Amino acid sequence: MPRASLDRPRTVPLDGAIVTFDRRTGVALIAEGEETRDLVMQAPRVVQMGITNACNFSCDYCSRPLDAASEWTAASAFDFLAEMAEAGTLEVAFGGGEPFAFKGFVELCERLHRETPLAVSVTTNGSLLTDANLSRLAPVLGQLRLSLHDERDWRLPLACLGRSTVRFGVNLLVTPEVLPRMESMVLEAVALGARDVLLLGYHGPDARQHLSPTQDRALARSMRLLARATRVRFAADVCFGERLGPLPTEKLGAPRSDCGAGRDFVVVTSDRTMRPCSFHRDAVAFADARALIELFARERLRWTRAVPERGCARHVVEEAKHRLPVWEEELR
């Protein structure tokens, strides 16, 4: 298919609506009305793909299943994703493990951009980035997101990104340990070229990693201050739900009550299972794209329930009904 055709905005059905998506800009426009009310999604809009389980870091908060084998090759991953694109998937977001540890990863991204209409993005720890591979990926990626690991040197990969023309943002996991120096880390990242900052919350059983309500308020205040002090776009992970309140600036996205896990997007693991999200315990094995689409049609309504562990917005929505949101508490 000619490149011009692959770059044209695509329109696919949602449940009771349609979405038109432009992979060049990342803009998605949703329309709904009488004409669309009977439409049904045929495939997840986004596949979050753990292309490999290998990683050169061993972070204790990582959500990847440590016992999962890495079964994909560049060829099998391409075939799978090309079929998903034909079924209506608009984007693939690579994670892991560390995607750049996957053999042939740069070539896979280039081929997906060249031969399918998918938008391609990647989240990486940055340790394997080079000027050479970033030069190849610049015309290919919709976005690269660099995870800032407080215990690792993230300044070198961030400087490497700053020299490139790749569109990139940074992710920062905010734990009680990181929170006191979050502002200084963000300001340093901004000074090195970051213009898009996503703050993440911890998911899992380790109570020491979760923010308390008081720390949620401190995080919300810091985000407001940083947004006023810089020209950077800040966003909180959708998994925070409404815990941080409506952050009143056009740089700060409004909180959402639902993340879309299992409905708008699914996670595909390195050992060929599908999950509603990276933190969900449910995992169903599949053989190919056709089998995944059948699973999606059968399971997606069931998979809109919460992750059992703390940190899921769906999990806290009921308890949130019985307490004041953090922004109302601040006004008291």
C-alpha positions as a printed Julia matrix, in Angstrom:
332×3 Matrix{Float64}:
   0.0     0.0    0.0
   1.41    3.48  -0.87
   2.75    5.51   2.07
   0.25    8.31   1.36
  -2.61    5.84   1.85
  -1.13    4.53   5.1
  -0.82    8.06   6.45
  -4.42    9.03   5.78
  -6.66    9.37   8.86
  -8.52    6.13   9.6
 -12.08    5.82  10.82
 -13.16    2.73  12.79
 -16.25    1.89  14.85
 -16.46    2.11  18.61
 -19.4     1.02  20.75
 -22.08    3.48  19.71
 -19.6     5.88  18.11
 -16.83    6.24  15.53
 -13.28    7.48  15.9
 -11.13    9.11  13.24
  -7.42    8.84  14.01
  -4.43   10.52  12.36
  -1.24    8.62  13.11
   0.94   11.54  11.98
  -0.36   13.81  14.75
  -1.87   11.35  17.24
  -5.17   13.27  17.12
  -8.34   11.17  17.6
 -11.79   12.63  16.96
 -14.83   10.76  18.3
 -18.34   11.3   16.97
 -21.56    9.76  18.26
 -25.24   10.17  17.55
 -28.26    8.41  16.16
 -26.28    7.24  13.13
 -23.65    5.49  15.25
 -25.63    4.06  18.15
 -25.66    0.5   16.76
 -21.94    0.33  15.98
 -19.75   -2.15  17.85
 -15.97   -2.22  18.26
 -14.3    -4.93  16.24
 -10.83   -4.7   17.78
  -9.09   -2.81  20.59
  -8.01    0.68  19.55
  -4.56    0.14  21.07
  -2.44   -2.97  21.59
   0.1    -2.49  24.37
   2.68   -5.11  23.47
   5.25   -6.54  25.85
   7.44   -7.61  22.96
  10.01   -9.21  25.26
  10.38  -10.14  28.89
  14.1    -9.39  28.85
  15.35   -6.29  30.62
  18.75   -5.04  31.71
  17.16   -3.47  34.82
  15.57   -5.31  37.76
  13.23   -2.73  39.31
  11.23   -4.08  42.24
   8.08   -2.21  41.13
   8.03   -3.6   37.58
   4.68   -5.0   36.45
   5.99   -7.45  33.87
   5.38  -11.15  34.64
   8.86  -12.33  35.52
   8.18  -15.97  34.63
   6.82  -15.22  31.15
   8.86  -16.55  28.24
   9.68  -14.35  25.24
   8.07  -16.09  22.28
   7.89  -13.34  19.64
  10.21  -12.83  16.71
  10.29   -9.68  14.59
   8.51  -11.59  11.8
   5.77  -13.1   13.99
   5.17   -9.8   15.77
   4.81   -8.02  12.43
   2.33  -10.59  11.08
   0.25  -10.4   14.25
   0.16   -6.6   14.34
  -0.57   -6.29  10.6
  -3.65   -8.5   11.11
  -4.71   -6.45  14.11
  -4.45   -3.3   11.98
  -6.69   -4.87   9.35
  -9.23   -5.67  12.07
  -9.35   -2.04  13.25
  -6.52   -1.54  15.74
  -5.05    1.95  15.35
  -1.94    1.94  17.53
   0.7    -0.35  18.96
   2.57    0.76  22.08
   5.66   -1.34  22.76
   6.83   -2.01  26.28
   8.39   -4.97  27.96
  10.73   -5.85  29.4
  12.98   -3.45  27.54
  11.94   -3.18  23.86
  15.43   -2.24  22.68
  16.69   -5.55  24.09
  14.49   -7.33  21.51
  16.4    -8.53  18.45
  15.36   -6.57  15.37
  13.24   -4.05  17.27
  14.22   -0.98  15.24
  13.67   -2.88  11.98
  10.25   -4.04  13.24
   9.17   -0.46  13.97
  10.37    0.66  10.53
   8.49   -2.13   8.8
   5.27   -1.48  10.72
   5.38    2.18   9.73
   6.23    1.35   6.11
   3.73   -1.47   5.54
   0.8    -0.9    7.94
  -1.33    2.11   9.0
  -0.5     1.6   12.67
   0.85    4.4   14.82
   3.92    3.08  16.64
   5.12    4.2   20.07
   7.52    2.78  22.64
   8.31    3.08  26.34
  11.95    2.45  27.26
  14.36    2.76  30.15
  16.67    4.52  27.69
  19.86    2.66  28.55
  20.17    1.13  25.05
  19.34    4.28  23.08
  21.92    5.52  20.59
  22.07    8.46  18.22
  22.02    5.96  15.34
  18.85    4.09  16.29
  17.06    7.33  17.2
  17.92    8.73  13.77
  16.24    5.71  12.17
  13.22    5.9   14.45
  12.58    9.64  14.15
  10.35    9.35  11.03
   8.74    6.16  12.31
   7.6     6.66  15.9
   4.54    8.58  16.96
   6.2     9.01  20.34
   8.91    7.57  22.57
   8.46    7.7   26.33
  11.5     7.55  28.58
  11.02    6.11  32.07
  12.98    8.09  34.66
  14.37    5.61  37.16
  15.55    7.52  40.19
  18.24    4.96  40.97
  19.61    4.95  37.39
  21.28    7.63  35.29
  18.44    8.89  33.09
  20.26   12.1   32.14
  22.41   10.53  29.41
  19.51    8.97  27.46
  17.49   12.16  27.92
  20.37   14.18  26.47
  20.53   11.69  23.58
  16.82   12.23  22.93
  17.29   15.98  23.12
  19.8    15.77  20.25
  17.35   13.79  18.1
  14.16   14.76  16.29
  12.14   11.96  17.91
   8.95   13.13  19.59
   9.36   12.09  23.19
   8.03   12.47  26.7
   9.11   11.22  30.11
   7.39    9.0   32.65
   8.09    9.22  36.37
   6.79    6.75  38.94
   5.94    8.8   42.04
   6.33    6.8   45.25
   6.63    8.17  48.8
  10.42    7.96  48.41
  10.43    9.87  45.1
   7.79   12.47  46.0
  10.11   14.84  47.99
  12.46   15.21  45.0
   9.87   14.89  42.24
   9.84   18.63  41.52
  13.62   18.86  41.18
  13.71   15.75  38.94
  11.03   17.18  36.68
  12.74   20.56  36.45
  16.03   18.9   35.57
  14.3    16.79  32.9
  12.7    19.92  31.49
  16.09   21.64  31.38
  17.37   18.67  29.33
  14.57   18.99  26.78
  11.51   17.15  28.11
   8.26   18.88  27.12
   5.78   16.2   28.13
   5.74   14.69  31.63
   3.51   11.82  32.77
   3.41   11.02  36.49
   2.61    7.43  37.37
   1.34    5.76  40.52
   2.42    2.42  41.94
   0.26   -0.7   41.51
   0.82   -3.74  43.64
   1.0    -5.28  47.1
   3.89   -3.27  48.59
   2.18   -0.76  50.9
   5.39    1.27  51.2
   5.17    2.26  47.52
   1.62    3.7   47.65
   0.95    7.39  48.23
  -1.26    8.31  51.16
  -4.15   10.81  50.76
  -1.87   13.5   52.22
   0.79   12.65  49.66
  -1.84   12.7   46.9
  -2.59   16.3   47.9
   1.11   17.16  47.9
   1.49   15.68  44.42
  -1.49   17.65  43.11
  -0.07   20.88  44.53
   3.34   20.19  43.0
   1.76   19.54  39.6
  -0.05   22.87  39.75
   3.14   24.7   40.69
   5.21   22.99  37.99
   2.59   23.68  35.34
   2.61   27.38  36.22
   6.4    27.57  36.38
   7.16   25.86  33.05
   5.81   25.51  29.53
   5.64   21.74  29.83
   2.53   19.61  29.55
   1.93   17.59  32.7
  -0.46   14.71  33.07
  -1.24   12.22  35.8
  -1.62    8.56  34.96
  -5.26    7.69  34.35
  -4.94    5.11  37.12
  -4.98    7.99  39.63
  -8.63    8.41  38.64
 -10.09   11.35  40.56
  -7.66   11.14  43.48
  -5.79   14.27  42.38
  -8.89   16.25  41.44
  -9.4    18.58  38.5
  -6.03   20.24  38.02
  -7.15   23.69  36.8
  -4.8    24.5   33.95
  -4.92   23.73  30.28
  -1.59   21.91  30.65
  -3.07   19.41  33.1
  -5.53   16.87  31.78
  -8.87   16.37  33.48
  -9.16   13.17  35.53
 -11.02   10.28  33.99
 -13.25    7.92  35.93
 -12.31    4.93  33.77
  -9.12    3.95  31.98
 -10.57    1.86  29.16
  -8.55   -1.25  30.07
  -9.9    -4.36  28.38
 -12.12   -2.24  26.16
 -10.16    0.56  24.46
  -6.85   -1.23  24.86
  -5.47   -4.64  25.76
  -2.04   -5.83  26.81
  -0.28   -8.57  24.86
   2.5   -10.28  26.8
   5.79  -11.76  25.68
   4.4   -15.3   26.09
   1.28  -14.65  23.95
  -1.38  -13.98  26.52
  -3.87  -11.14  26.51
  -4.64   -9.09  29.63
  -6.94   -6.11  30.2
  -3.95   -4.12  31.5
  -0.41   -4.66  32.73
  -1.54   -5.0   36.34
  -4.51   -7.33  35.84
  -4.31  -10.92  37.02
  -6.51  -12.29  34.26
  -4.47  -13.61  31.33
  -5.76  -15.74  28.46
  -3.46  -17.46  25.98
  -4.04  -16.98  22.26
  -2.43  -18.31  19.08
  -2.83  -15.5   16.55
  -4.63  -12.26  15.8
  -7.89  -13.96  14.86
  -7.97  -15.76  18.2
  -7.23  -12.54  20.08
 -10.05  -10.71  18.32
 -12.44  -13.5   19.26
 -11.24  -13.26  22.88
 -11.68   -9.5   22.81
 -15.27   -9.81  21.63
 -16.06  -12.38  24.32
 -14.14  -11.0   27.31
 -14.05   -7.23  27.02
 -17.19   -6.48  29.01
 -16.08   -8.83  31.79
 -12.65   -7.2   31.79
 -13.92   -3.76  32.72
 -13.75   -4.65  36.41
 -11.03   -3.38  38.74
  -7.59   -4.78  39.38
  -7.66   -6.26  42.92
  -4.44   -4.53  44.0
  -4.37   -0.95  45.27
  -3.62    1.73  42.73
  -6.42    1.03  40.25
  -8.89    3.87  39.66
 -11.68    1.35  39.2
 -10.8    -0.2   42.56
 -11.13    3.06  44.47
 -14.2     4.46  42.75
 -16.59    3.09  45.37
 -14.58    4.25  48.38
 -14.2     7.65  46.71
 -17.95    8.12  46.94
 -17.64    8.15  50.73
 -14.92   10.77  51.12
 -14.29   14.28  49.88
 -12.06   14.57  46.8
  -8.65   15.99  47.65
  -9.41   19.38  46.09
 -12.53   19.8   48.24
 -10.6    18.81  51.36
  -8.1    21.56  50.63
 -10.89   24.13  50.61
 -12.12   23.2   54.08
